[in-house]
Each structure stands twice: as structure tokens, then as C-alpha cells.
Amino acid sequence: MGRYLRYYGHGVNLILIITIVTQITLLVFLVSSKSVEADKDDDKTIVRKLCSQSLEPEPCLDCILSDKGRGTSNISDLAYSIMFCMYSEETHAHDSADQLFQNTTEVGLKIAFEVCKDTLFSASNTLWDGLTKLEVSDYQNALVSARISQANLFQCVSAFRKYADVTIPSELVEHMVVAKRLYDVVRFMFYLI
């Protein structure tokens, strides 16, 4: 009987050790998950504060908070996110202009869409170059690329005034407006770098 009690006693100790180790593991997991949540909350707080200081807080927040691939809240990563959103908007604007160009028969409007789609294509390519410059910390030339890209947006607007004298279609202008607003945020980010 004494052997059984000693054996049983070792089993109780083993169960007690397993229970304690399990509880410690669970506690570490809970603390680390709360730490990750706190980091996410801190990140959102930093982003909200920074975006609120820019000229365009809403597109700034929408863009940065939608970027799931962003690693940190440092200014260069945030600037990259904003430039990438701007690039996406210009690419969508180019696609819209190209679609409208293909579906238009009126001569003046066709010329305006052609000039617009070409300048928007140039704008998105220039901005892509700016993104690659930003990746290697060439901030000055990345900002120059953003400025040139922004100027191309205005060339598109000018084409409508010059060749068609009509209102720019909403499916095109929406992307251009967001890209312009994001440019204001990008410029702000570069001043902070």
C-alpha cells in the first residue's frame, strides 16, 4: 500500500507541475496578446495624431489604416503608404480615362481623354519611380517624383479645358481628387522626415 501512495504522490506532483506550467503558458499568451493589442492601439493613436496634423486627415487615415502590410509607424513607412495609395488612385484614374477614350466618338472629347490618359499614365509611372526612391531613403527625389506626378494631374484637367470644354466625368475626377488630396499628405510627411 505504501508503494501505491508514493507512486500516487508522484503522479499528483506531476499533474500539479503540468497544471502550473499550463497556467503560466496561458498567462504569458494572454499578456503577449494584450501587448499586441496595445501596440495596435498605440499605432492607431500615432497615425490618428499624425493625420490630424495634415491638410487632409480623412484620406490620410483611410489610406494608412487600410495598409495591412505596413510594419511600423515611422514617418518614412507612413509616407510610403500614402504614396502607394496615391499611385493606386492615379492608376485607377488612368484606367478610367482609357475606358472613356475608347468609348468616345466626339473629336474634342476624344483628344481630351487621350491627353488625359497619357498624362495619367506618366503620373503613375513617375510616382512608381518615387516609391522606389523612397525605398532607398532618397527622400528629396521621391518628393520630386510626387510633385511631377501631381503636375501631370493638372495637365489632364487642362486638356479638358483646352479640347473639350466640358465637365470632367465623375468616374475620372473622383480618383484624381483623392490623388491630389493624398499628395497634400505626402508633402506633409516629407516635411517631417
Backbone as a printed PyTorch tensor [residue, N CA C, xyz], in Angstrom:
tensor([[[  0.8120,  -1.1820,   0.0000],
         [  0.0000,   0.0000,   0.0000],
         [  0.8680,   1.2630,   0.0000]],

        [[  1.9520,   1.2370,   0.7470],
         [  2.8550,   2.3810,   0.8200],
         [  3.4410,   2.7000,  -0.5470]],

        [[  3.7380,   1.6080,  -1.3490],
         [  4.2650,   1.8490,  -2.6830],
         [  3.2520,   2.5880,  -3.5430]],

        [[  1.9980,   2.2060,  -3.4220],
         [  0.9470,   2.8510,  -4.2130],
         [  0.7880,   4.3250,  -3.8390]],

        [[  0.8980,   4.6270,  -2.5490],
         [  0.7780,   6.0220,  -2.1290],
         [  1.9510,   6.8540,  -2.6430]],

        [[  3.1770,   6.2610,  -2.5740],
         [  4.3190,   7.0020,  -3.1050],
         [  4.1610,   7.2110,  -4.6140]],

        [[  3.7350,   6.1880,  -5.3140],
         [  3.5360,   6.2910,  -6.7630],
         [  2.4350,   7.2950,  -7.0690]],

        [[  1.3430,   7.1940,  -6.3040],
         [  0.2310,   8.1060,  -6.4800],
         [  0.6660,   9.5410,  -6.1640]],

        [[  1.5060,   9.6920,  -5.1420],
         [  2.0150,  11.0060,  -4.7590],
         [  2.8510,  11.6240,  -5.8600]],

        [[  3.6530,  10.8200,  -6.5490],
         [  4.4470,  11.3340,  -7.6620],
         [  3.5320,  11.7390,  -8.8190]],

        [[  2.4730,  10.9980,  -9.0210],
         [  1.5090,  11.3280, -10.0730],
         [  0.8180,  12.6470,  -9.7900]],

        [[  0.4890,  12.8870,  -8.5220],
         [ -0.1470,  14.1490,  -8.1330],
         [  0.8240,  15.3000,  -8.3650]],

        [[  2.0860,  15.0830,  -7.9960],
         [  3.0950,  16.1280,  -8.2280],
         [  3.2430,  16.4190,  -9.7180]],

        [[  3.2480,  15.3790, -10.5300],
         [  3.3650,  15.5550, -11.9720],
         [  2.1710,  16.3330, -12.5270]],

        [[  0.9940,  15.9860, -12.0820],
         [ -0.2160,  16.7000, -12.5160],
         [ -0.1610,  18.1530, -12.0600]],

        [[  0.3010,  18.3730, -10.8360],
         [  0.4120,  19.7330, -10.3140],
         [  1.4210,  20.5440, -11.1440]],

        [[  2.5370,  19.9580, -11.4910],
         [  3.5520,  20.6410, -12.3090],
         [  2.9920,  20.9540, -13.6870]],

        [[  2.3120,  19.9990, -14.3060],
         [  1.7130,  20.2250, -15.6290],
         [  0.6860,  21.3440, -15.5620]],

        [[ -0.1200,  21.3600, -14.5150],
         [ -1.1390,  22.3990, -14.3490],
         [ -0.4840,  23.7690, -14.1990]],

        [[  0.5710,  23.8610, -13.4010],
         [  1.2440,  25.1410, -13.1920],
         [  1.8860,  25.6200, -14.4930]],

        [[  2.5650,  24.7110, -15.1990],
         [  3.2020,  25.0830, -16.4730],
         [  2.1480,  25.5480, -17.4730]],

        [[  1.0220,  24.8550, -17.5440],
         [ -0.0610,  25.2360, -18.4500],
         [ -0.5960,  26.6240, -18.0990]],

        [[ -0.7870,  26.8800, -16.8070],
         [ -1.3010,  28.1860, -16.3950],
         [ -0.3100,  29.3070, -16.7040]],

        [[  0.9770,  29.0380, -16.4800],
         [  1.9890,  30.0530, -16.7940],
         [  2.0180,  30.3190, -18.2940]],

        [[  1.9540,  29.2620, -19.0970],
         [  1.9340,  29.4160, -20.5530],
         [  0.7240,  30.2250, -20.9910]],

        [[ -0.4260,  29.9360, -20.4380],
         [ -1.6470,  30.6730, -20.7590],
         [ -1.5180,  32.1360, -20.3490]],

        [[ -0.9510,  32.3920, -19.1810],
         [ -0.7690,  33.7570, -18.7040],
         [  0.1720,  34.5300, -19.6320]],

        [[  1.2740,  33.9040, -20.0400],
         [  2.2130,  34.5480, -20.9690],
         [  1.5150,  34.8490, -22.2850]],

        [[  0.7240,  33.9150, -22.7810],
         [ -0.0080,  34.1220, -24.0280],
         [ -0.9790,  35.2910, -23.9140]],

        [[ -1.7250,  35.3400, -22.8170],
         [ -2.6900,  36.4290, -22.6290],
         [ -1.9970,  37.7800, -22.5240]],

        [[ -0.8950,  37.8470, -21.7800],
         [ -0.1630,  39.1050, -21.6300],
         [  0.4050,  39.5440, -22.9760]],

        [[  0.9710,  38.5960, -23.7440],
         [  1.5420,  38.9780, -25.0370],
         [  0.4610,  39.3950, -26.0240]],

        [[ -0.7070,  38.7580, -26.0010],
         [ -1.7780,  39.1650, -26.9210],
         [ -2.3120,  40.5360, -26.5480]],

        [[ -2.3790,  40.8420, -25.2480],
         [ -2.7980,  42.1860, -24.8370],
         [ -1.7390,  43.2080, -25.2380]],

        [[ -0.4790,  42.8060, -25.1900],
         [  0.6050,  43.6890, -25.6100],
         [  0.5010,  43.9890, -27.0970]],

        [[  0.1740,  42.9730, -27.9070],
         [ -0.0060,  43.1720, -29.3470],
         [ -1.1820,  44.0990, -29.6020]],

        [[ -2.2850,  43.8920, -28.8550],
         [ -3.4450,  44.7790, -29.0000],
         [ -3.0840,  46.2000, -28.5940]],

        [[ -2.3050,  46.3260, -27.5190],
         [ -1.8930,  47.6590, -27.0780],
         [ -1.0110,  48.3120, -28.1360]],

        [[ -0.1160,  47.5270, -28.7600],
         [  0.7260,  48.0670, -29.8260],
         [ -0.1260,  48.5550, -30.9860]],

        [[ -1.1630,  47.7780, -31.3420],
         [ -2.0500,  48.1900, -32.4240],
         [ -2.7820,  49.4750, -32.0510]],

        [[ -3.2270,  49.5610, -30.7850],
         [ -3.9010,  50.7730, -30.3300],
         [ -2.9310,  51.9580, -30.3500]],

        [[ -1.6940,  51.7320, -29.8930],
         [ -0.6920,  52.8030, -29.9230],
         [ -0.4250,  53.2450, -31.3560]],

        [[ -0.3320,  52.2710, -32.2740],
         [ -0.1060,  52.5770, -33.6810],
         [ -1.2400,  53.4310, -34.2260]],

        [[ -2.4730,  53.0510, -33.9460],
         [ -3.6220,  53.8280, -34.4190],
         [ -3.6170,  55.2340, -33.8250]],

        [[ -3.2220,  55.3500, -32.5620],
         [ -3.1660,  56.6630, -31.9200],
         [ -2.1300,  57.5440, -32.6100]],

        [[ -0.9710,  56.9710, -32.8900],
         [  0.0870,  57.7170, -33.5770],
         [ -0.3950,  58.1590, -34.9570]],

        [[ -1.0020,  57.2300, -35.6870],
         [ -1.4760,  57.5290, -37.0410],
         [ -2.5610,  58.5980, -37.0040]],

        [[ -3.5100,  58.4620, -36.0910],
         [ -4.5820,  59.4690, -35.9870],
         [ -4.0230,  60.8550, -35.6690]],

        [[ -3.0780,  60.8990, -34.7430],
         [ -2.4910,  62.1890, -34.3610],
         [ -1.7450,  62.8020, -35.5430]],

        [[ -0.9650,  62.0010, -36.2120],
         [ -0.1950,  62.4990, -37.3480],
         [ -1.1100,  62.9570, -38.4820]],

        [[ -2.1010,  62.1400, -38.8100],
         [ -3.0210,  62.5020, -39.8930],
         [ -3.8270,  63.7550, -39.5590]],

        [[ -4.1640,  63.9220, -38.2880],
         [ -4.9470,  65.1010, -37.9060],
         [ -4.1590,  66.3900, -38.1100]],

        [[ -2.8320,  66.2870, -38.1590],
         [ -1.9910,  67.4620, -38.3760],
         [ -1.8160,  67.7850, -39.8610]],

        [[ -2.1870,  66.8490, -40.7250],
         [ -2.0330,  67.0800, -42.1660],
         [ -3.2020,  67.9000, -42.6910]],

        [[ -3.0830,  68.3430, -43.9390],
         [ -4.1720,  69.1090, -44.5550],
         [ -5.3820,  68.2360, -44.8650]],

        [[ -5.1620,  66.9400, -45.0090],
         [ -6.2230,  66.0160, -45.4150],
         [ -6.2890,  64.8140, -44.4660]],

        [[ -6.8450,  64.9980, -43.2640],
         [ -6.8550,  63.9080, -42.2860],
         [ -7.6220,  62.6600, -42.7380]],

        [[ -8.7350,  62.8450, -43.4060],
         [ -9.5720,  61.6990, -43.7730],
         [ -8.9010,  60.7500, -44.7710]],

        [[ -8.4230,  61.2490, -45.9240],
         [ -7.7510,  60.3150, -46.8290],
         [ -6.4660,  59.7440, -46.2320]],

        [[ -5.8150,  60.5140, -45.3830],
         [ -4.6130,  60.0380, -44.7070],
         [ -4.9450,  58.8200, -43.8480]],

        [[ -5.9500,  58.9480, -43.0130],
         [ -6.3650,  57.8320, -42.1500],
         [ -6.8480,  56.6370, -42.9620]],

        [[ -7.7000,  56.8970, -43.9410],
         [ -8.2260,  55.8040, -44.7630],
         [ -7.1020,  55.0090, -45.4020]],

        [[ -6.1280,  55.7130, -45.9300],
         [ -5.0260,  55.0540, -46.6220],
         [ -4.1530,  54.2620, -45.6530]],

        [[ -3.6630,  54.9020, -44.6220],
         [ -2.7050,  54.2610, -43.7250],
         [ -3.3360,  53.1050, -42.9620]],

        [[ -4.5470,  53.2890, -42.4670],
         [ -5.1730,  52.2120, -41.6950],
         [ -5.5820,  51.0290, -42.5660]],

        [[ -5.6990,  51.2480, -43.8730],
         [ -6.0410,  50.1370, -44.7620],
         [ -4.8080,  49.3590, -45.2190]],

        [[ -3.6290,  49.8870, -44.9340],
         [ -2.3820,  49.2260, -45.3460],
         [ -1.9960,  48.1760, -44.3140]],

        [[ -2.3520,  46.9390, -44.5720],
         [ -2.0760,  45.8350, -43.6480],
         [ -0.6170,  45.3910, -43.7070]],

        [[  0.1000,  45.7680, -44.7560],
         [  1.4820,  45.3470, -44.9100],
         [  2.4930,  46.2820, -44.2510]],

        [[  2.0220,  47.4050, -43.7620],
         [  2.9300,  48.3870, -43.1550],
         [  3.4730,  47.8350, -41.8480]],

        [[  4.7880,  47.9360, -41.6810],
         [  5.4130,  47.3700, -40.4970],
         [  5.4210,  48.2810, -39.2950]],

        [[  5.7130,  49.5620, -39.4820],
         [  5.8820,  50.4520, -38.3450],
         [  5.1310,  51.7620, -38.5710]],

        [[  5.1960,  52.5960, -37.5520],
         [  4.5780,  53.9160, -37.6480],
         [  5.6260,  55.0000, -37.8650]],

        [[  6.8220,  54.6090, -38.3270],
         [  7.7970,  55.6700, -38.5740],
         [  7.3680,  56.4410, -39.8180]],

        [[  7.8160,  57.6610, -39.9090],
         [  7.3340,  58.5860, -40.9360],
         [  7.5980,  58.0700, -42.3490]],

        [[  8.7580,  57.4740, -42.5780],
         [  9.0550,  57.0140, -43.9460],
         [  8.1220,  55.8770, -44.3570]],

        [[  7.7560,  54.9820, -43.4250],
         [  6.7900,  53.9230, -43.7560],
         [  5.4060,  54.5060, -44.0280]],

        [[  5.0230,  55.5020, -43.2580],
         [  3.7230,  56.1490, -43.4730],
         [  3.7200,  56.8990, -44.8000]],

        [[  4.8180,  57.5650, -45.1160],
         [  4.9200,  58.2690, -46.4020],
         [  4.8280,  57.2720, -47.5480]],

        [[  5.4450,  56.1170, -47.3840],
         [  5.3750,  55.0840, -48.4260],
         [  3.9300,  54.6340, -48.6330]],

        [[  3.2190,  54.4110, -47.5370],
         [  1.8110,  54.0010, -47.6320],
         [  0.9920,  55.0440, -48.3880]],

        [[  1.1970,  56.3140, -48.0490],
         [  0.4440,  57.3940, -48.6990],
         [  0.7940,  57.4640, -50.1850]],

        [[  2.0930,  57.3790, -50.5040],
         [  2.4880,  57.4310, -51.9160],
         [  1.9260,  56.2490, -52.6850]],

        [[  1.8670,  55.0890, -52.0430],
         [  1.3160,  53.9240, -52.7290],
         [ -0.1810,  54.1030, -52.9840]],

        [[ -0.8970,  54.6690, -52.0220],
         [ -2.3190,  54.9580, -52.2290],
         [ -2.5010,  55.9670, -53.3620]],

        [[ -1.6410,  56.9650, -53.3930],
         [ -1.6950,  57.9720, -54.4660],
         [ -1.4450,  57.2990, -55.8120]],

        [[ -0.4650,  56.4290, -55.8590],
         [ -0.1670,  55.6690, -57.0780],
         [ -1.3970,  54.8560, -57.5150]],

        [[ -2.0440,  54.2020, -56.5700],
         [ -3.2400,  53.4020, -56.8910],
         [ -4.3500,  54.2700, -57.4650]],

        [[ -4.5620,  55.4330, -56.8760],
         [ -5.6100,  56.3360, -57.3680],
         [ -5.2850,  56.8270, -58.7800]],

        [[ -4.0260,  57.1450, -59.0230],
         [ -3.6480,  57.5990, -60.3630],
         [ -3.7850,  56.4750, -61.3870]],

        [[ -3.4780,  55.2630, -60.9740],
         [ -3.6400,  54.1140, -61.8630],
         [ -5.1180,  53.9040, -62.1900]],

        [[ -5.9780,  54.0260, -61.1860],
         [ -7.4260,  53.9070, -61.4310],
         [ -7.9180,  55.0360, -62.3360]],

        [[ -7.3870,  56.2410, -62.1220],
         [ -7.7690,  57.3730, -62.9740],
         [ -7.3370,  57.1130, -64.4150]],

        [[ -6.1390,  56.5950, -64.5880],
         [ -5.6640,  56.2700, -65.9430],
         [ -6.5760,  55.2390, -66.5900]],

        [[ -6.9360,  54.1960, -65.8500],
         [ -7.8320,  53.1600, -66.3940],
         [ -9.1780,  53.7560, -66.8000]],

        [[ -9.7050,  54.6740, -65.9720],
         [-10.9780,  55.3290, -66.3010],
         [-10.8460,  56.1790, -67.5610]],

        [[ -9.7640,  56.9520, -67.6500],
         [ -9.5520,  57.8010, -68.8290],
         [ -9.4040,  56.9490, -70.0830]],

        [[ -8.7100,  55.8360, -69.9780],
         [ -8.5300,  54.9500, -71.1240],
         [ -9.8710,  54.3560, -71.5610]],

        [[-10.6720,  53.9460, -70.6070],
         [-12.0030,  53.3930, -70.9070],
         [-12.8830,  54.4440, -71.5820]],

        [[-12.8670,  55.6570, -71.0460],
         [-13.6670,  56.7370, -71.6240],
         [-13.1650,  57.1020, -73.0260]],

        [[-11.8480,  57.0870, -73.2200],
         [-11.2610,  57.3580, -74.5290],
         [-11.7650,  56.3490, -75.5630]],

        [[-11.7860,  55.0920, -75.1840],
         [-12.2150,  54.0350, -76.1070],
         [-13.7020,  54.1150, -76.4470]],

        [[-14.4980,  54.6790, -75.5480],
         [-15.9460,  54.7210, -75.7520],
         [-16.4610,  56.0750, -76.2340]],

        [[-15.5690,  56.9800, -76.6180],
         [-15.9690,  58.3250, -77.0420],
         [-15.7360,  58.4950, -78.5390]],

        [[-16.7140,  59.1390, -79.1900],
         [-16.5670,  59.4060, -80.6220],
         [-16.4090,  60.8970, -80.9160]],

        [[-16.8580,  61.7710, -80.0400],
         [-16.7570,  63.2160, -80.2510],
         [-15.2810,  63.6060, -80.2680]],

        [[-14.8430,  64.3110, -81.3060],
         [-13.4280,  64.5540, -81.5760],
         [-12.7250,  65.2930, -80.4320]],

        [[-13.2790,  66.4160, -79.9900],
         [-12.6430,  67.1970, -78.9290],
         [-12.5270,  66.4090, -77.6340]],

        [[-13.5680,  65.6970, -77.3040],
         [-13.5720,  64.8920, -76.0840],
         [-12.5770,  63.7360, -76.1960]],

        [[-12.5070,  63.1560, -77.3790],
         [-11.5690,  62.0510, -77.6050],
         [-10.1220,  62.5290, -77.4070]],

        [[ -9.8130,  63.7270, -77.9190],
         [ -8.4660,  64.2880, -77.7450],
         [ -8.1910,  64.5490, -76.2610]],

        [[ -9.1890,  65.1060, -75.5610],
         [ -9.0190,  65.3830, -74.1270],
         [ -8.7560,  64.0950, -73.3510]],

        [[ -9.5220,  63.0440, -73.6460],
         [ -9.3080,  61.7640, -72.9570],
         [ -7.9460,  61.1630, -73.2990]],

        [[ -7.5280,  61.3280, -74.5470],
         [ -6.2240,  60.7830, -74.9490],
         [ -5.0820,  61.4870, -74.2010]],

        [[ -5.1260,  62.8210, -74.1770],
         [ -4.1070,  63.5780, -73.4470],
         [ -4.1570,  63.2030, -71.9700]],

        [[ -5.3590,  63.1030, -71.4400],
         [ -5.5350,  62.7980, -70.0250],
         [ -4.9940,  61.4070, -69.6850]],

        [[ -5.3400,  60.4120, -70.4870],
         [ -4.8790,  59.0550, -70.1730],
         [ -3.3620,  58.9510, -70.2830]],

        [[ -2.7760,  59.6680, -71.2480],
         [ -1.3160,  59.6430, -71.3890],
         [ -0.6250,  60.3270, -70.2110]],

        [[ -1.1570,  61.4740, -69.7840],
         [ -0.5300,  62.1660, -68.6530],
         [ -0.7390,  61.4100, -67.3490]],

        [[ -1.8770,  60.7390, -67.2240],
         [ -2.1100,  59.9380, -66.0130],
         [ -1.2120,  58.7040, -65.9870]],

        [[ -0.9490,  58.1460, -67.1490],
         [ -0.0180,  57.0250, -67.2370],
         [  1.3780,  57.4840, -66.8140]],

        [[  1.7590,  58.6370, -67.3020],
         [  3.0510,  59.2140, -66.9200],
         [  3.0920,  59.5190, -65.4230]],

        [[  1.9880,  60.0320, -64.9060],
         [  1.9100,  60.3460, -63.4710],
         [  2.1110,  59.1020, -62.6170]],

        [[  1.4410,  58.0180, -62.9650],
         [  1.5720,  56.8000, -62.1550],
         [  2.9760,  56.2100, -62.2870]],

        [[  3.5670,  56.2600, -63.4890],
         [  4.9380,  55.7640, -63.6510],
         [  5.9360,  56.6000, -62.8530]],

        [[  5.7570,  57.9060, -62.8820],
         [  6.6390,  58.7970, -62.1290],
         [  6.5130,  58.5360, -60.6410]],

        [[  5.2970,  58.3070, -60.1890],
         [  5.0900,  58.0320, -58.7690],
         [  5.6890,  56.6830, -58.3810]],

        [[  5.6230,  55.7100, -59.2880],
         [  6.2550,  54.4160, -59.0030],
         [  7.7630,  54.6000, -58.8340]],

        [[  8.3560,  55.4460, -59.6760],
         [  9.7780,  55.7650, -59.5220],
         [ 10.0320,  56.4000, -58.1540]],

        [[  9.1140,  57.2620, -57.7390],
         [  9.2350,  57.8950, -56.4260],
         [  9.1780,  56.8730, -55.2940]],

        [[  8.3310,  55.8670, -55.4540],
         [  8.2580,  54.8100, -54.4370],
         [  9.5810,  54.0570, -54.3390]],

        [[ 10.1940,  53.7740, -55.4750],
         [ 11.4840,  53.0710, -55.4340],
         [ 12.5630,  53.9580, -54.8200]],

        [[ 12.4880,  55.2560, -55.0410],
         [ 13.4430,  56.1780, -54.4150],
         [ 13.2220,  56.2370, -52.9050]],

        [[ 11.9760,  56.1890, -52.5070],
         [ 11.6570,  56.2090, -51.0780],
         [ 12.1740,  54.9500, -50.3850]],

        [[ 12.1430,  53.8300, -51.0770],
         [ 12.6380,  52.5730, -50.5000],
         [ 14.1260,  52.6410, -50.1650]],

        [[ 14.8900,  53.4460, -50.8980],
         [ 16.3280,  53.5700, -50.6340],
         [ 16.6520,  54.8760, -49.8980]],

        [[ 15.6390,  55.4560, -49.2750],
         [ 15.7780,  56.6700, -48.4540],
         [ 16.2550,  57.8910, -49.2330]],

        [[ 15.9450,  57.9440, -50.5250],
         [ 16.2340,  59.1300, -51.3380],
         [ 14.9990,  60.0260, -51.2760]],

        [[ 14.8160,  60.6520, -50.1180],
         [ 13.5900,  61.3990, -49.8330],
         [ 13.4120,  62.6060, -50.7500]],

        [[ 14.4830,  63.2940, -51.0230],
         [ 14.3780,  64.5010, -51.8470],
         [ 13.8550,  64.1550, -53.2450]],

        [[ 14.4280,  63.1430, -53.8720],
         [ 13.9930,  62.7770, -55.2210],
         [ 12.6360,  62.0780, -55.2140]],

        [[ 12.3000,  61.4010, -54.1310],
         [ 10.9620,  60.8060, -54.0180],
         [  9.9070,  61.9090, -53.9960]],

        [[ 10.1870,  62.9880, -53.2680],
         [  9.2520,  64.1170, -53.2360],
         [  9.1730,  64.8040, -54.5930]],

        [[ 10.2910,  64.9170, -55.2990],
         [ 10.2810,  65.4980, -56.6460],
         [  9.3840,  64.6570, -57.5570]],

        [[  9.4820,  63.3420, -57.4580],
         [  8.6200,  62.4600, -58.2610],
         [  7.1460,  62.6910, -57.9350]],

        [[  6.8430,  62.8650, -56.6600],
         [  5.4540,  63.1230, -56.2640],
         [  4.9750,  64.4610, -56.8450]],

        [[  5.8390,  65.4630, -56.8310],
         [  5.4660,  66.7760, -57.3910],
         [  5.2050,  66.6940, -58.8960]],

        [[  6.0770,  65.9950, -59.6040],
         [  5.8990,  65.8480, -61.0530],
         [  4.6010,  65.0920, -61.3430]],

        [[  4.3640,  64.0580, -60.5600],
         [  3.1380,  63.2770, -60.7230],
         [  1.9060,  64.1520, -60.5010]],

        [[  1.9730,  64.9950, -59.4930],
         [  0.8700,  65.9180, -59.2020],
         [  0.6620,  66.8950, -60.3520]],

        [[  1.7410,  67.3890, -60.9240],
         [  1.6420,  68.3210, -62.0620],
         [  0.9600,  67.6410, -63.2470]],

        [[  1.2090,  66.3530, -63.4340],
         [  0.5550,  65.6170, -64.5170],
         [ -0.9630,  65.5630, -64.3340]],

        [[ -1.4070,  65.4960, -63.0930],
         [ -2.8590,  65.5160, -62.8470],
         [ -3.4660,  66.8110, -63.3890]],

        [[ -2.7820,  67.9130, -63.1610],
         [ -3.3010,  69.1930, -63.6240],
         [ -3.2430,  69.3160, -65.1460]],

        [[ -2.3030,  68.6300, -65.7930],
         [ -2.2700,  68.6120, -67.2590],
         [ -3.5160,  67.9190, -67.8010]],

        [[ -3.9770,  66.9030, -67.0920],
         [ -5.2090,  66.2240, -67.5060],
         [ -6.3910,  67.1870, -67.4220]],

        [[ -6.4730,  67.9120, -66.3460],
         [ -7.5590,  68.8880, -66.1790],
         [ -7.4830,  69.9460, -67.2750]],

        [[ -6.2840,  70.3930, -67.5660],
         [ -6.1010,  71.4090, -68.6140],
         [ -6.5410,  70.9000, -69.9830]],

        [[ -6.3380,  69.6210, -70.2330],
         [ -6.7380,  69.0470, -71.5320],
         [ -8.2400,  69.1640, -71.7340]],

        [[ -9.0030,  69.0040, -70.6860],
         [-10.4640,  69.1330, -70.8130],
         [-10.8560,  70.5660, -71.1140]],

        [[-10.1730,  71.5100, -70.4900],
         [-10.4720,  72.9200, -70.7620],
         [-10.0830,  73.2980, -72.1840]],

        [[ -8.9620,  72.7690, -72.6280],
         [ -8.4200,  73.1510, -73.9270],
         [ -9.1570,  72.5080, -75.0990]],

        [[ -9.4750,  71.2260, -74.9920],
         [-10.0060,  70.4960, -76.1520],
         [-11.5090,  70.2320, -76.1160]],

        [[-12.0860,  70.1600, -74.9390],
         [-13.4910,  69.7410, -74.8880],
         [-14.4020,  70.7530, -74.2210]],

        [[-13.8750,  71.5150, -73.2840],
         [-14.6610,  72.4940, -72.5370],
         [-15.9350,  71.8630, -71.9580]],

        [[-15.7310,  70.7070, -71.3250],
         [-16.8350,  70.0190, -70.6460],
         [-16.3860,  69.6610, -69.2400]],

        [[-17.3460,  69.3100, -68.4290],
         [-17.0430,  68.8480, -67.0770],
         [-16.3540,  67.4830, -67.1590]],

        [[-15.3380,  67.3090, -66.3550],
         [-14.6240,  66.0260, -66.3300],
         [-15.5650,  64.9780, -65.7370]],

        [[-15.7140,  63.8200, -66.3890],
         [-16.6180,  62.7760, -65.8820],
         [-16.2610,  62.3580, -64.4500]],

        [[-17.2950,  62.1180, -63.6560],
         [-17.1060,  61.8310, -62.2310],
         [-16.2530,  60.5970, -61.9730]],

        [[-16.3850,  59.5620, -62.8320],
         [-15.5940,  58.3490, -62.5900],
         [-14.0980,  58.5990, -62.7410]],

        [[-13.7500,  59.6530, -63.4420],
         [-12.3470,  60.0220, -63.6080],
         [-11.9190,  61.0140, -62.5330]],

        [[-12.7290,  62.0070, -62.3100],
         [-12.3530,  63.0840, -61.3940],
         [-12.2660,  62.5930, -59.9380]],

        [[-13.0630,  61.6050, -59.5590],
         [-13.0250,  61.1000, -58.1800],
         [-11.6340,  60.5920, -57.8190]],

        [[-11.0350,  59.8110, -58.7000],
         [ -9.6920,  59.2800, -58.4300],
         [ -8.6540,  60.3980, -58.4330]],

        [[ -8.8330,  61.3560, -59.3260],
         [ -7.8840,  62.4620, -59.4020],
         [ -7.9430,  63.3310, -58.1450]],

        [[ -9.1280,  63.5410, -57.6230],
         [ -9.2830,  64.3550, -56.4110],
         [ -8.6300,  63.6580, -55.2170]],

        [[ -8.8630,  62.3640, -55.0810],
         [ -8.2500,  61.6290, -53.9700],
         [ -6.7270,  61.6550, -54.1140]],

        [[ -6.2210,  61.4690, -55.3320],
         [ -4.7670,  61.5170, -55.5570],
         [ -4.2100,  62.8870, -55.1700]],

        [[ -4.9180,  63.9440, -55.5080],
         [ -4.4680,  65.3040, -55.1670],
         [ -4.4670,  65.4990, -53.6540]],

        [[ -5.4980,  65.0040, -52.9890],
         [ -5.5700,  65.1220, -51.5250],
         [ -4.4410,  64.3320, -50.8700]],

        [[ -4.1390,  63.1470, -51.4170],
         [ -3.0480,  62.3390, -50.8820],
         [ -1.6980,  63.0070, -51.1140]],

        [[ -1.5770,  63.7330, -52.2190],
         [ -0.3420,  64.4780, -52.4630],
         [ -0.1030,  65.4890, -51.3500]],

        [[ -1.1500,  66.1570, -50.9020],
         [ -1.0070,  67.1150, -49.8010],
         [ -0.5060,  66.4210, -48.5350]],

        [[ -0.9490,  65.1990, -48.3180],
         [ -0.5000,  64.4340, -47.1510],
         [  0.9570,  64.0020, -47.3440]],

        [[  1.2920,  63.5270, -48.5420],
         [  2.6680,  63.1010, -48.8250],
         [  3.6350,  64.2560, -48.5840]],

        [[  3.2920,  65.4010, -49.0790],
         [  4.1480,  66.5720, -48.9010],
         [  4.3660,  66.8540, -47.4170]],

        [[  3.3020,  66.7530, -46.6320],
         [  3.3940,  66.9470, -45.1830],
         [  4.3240,  65.9060, -44.5630]],

        [[  4.1920,  64.6500, -44.9790],
         [  5.0310,  63.5710, -44.4330],
         [  6.5130,  63.8390, -44.7330]],

        [[  6.7840,  64.2890, -45.9500],
         [  8.1850,  64.5460, -46.3170],
         [  8.7780,  65.7020, -45.5280]],

        [[  7.9680,  66.6510, -45.1470],
         [  8.4850,  67.7360, -44.3270],
         [  8.8380,  67.2600, -42.9330]],

        [[  8.2460,  66.1540, -42.4940],
         [  8.5330,  65.6040, -41.1690],
         [  9.7350,  64.6650, -41.1700]],

        [[ 10.1040,  64.1720, -42.3490],
         [ 11.2270,  63.2060, -42.4140],
         [ 12.5470,  63.9170, -42.1710]]])
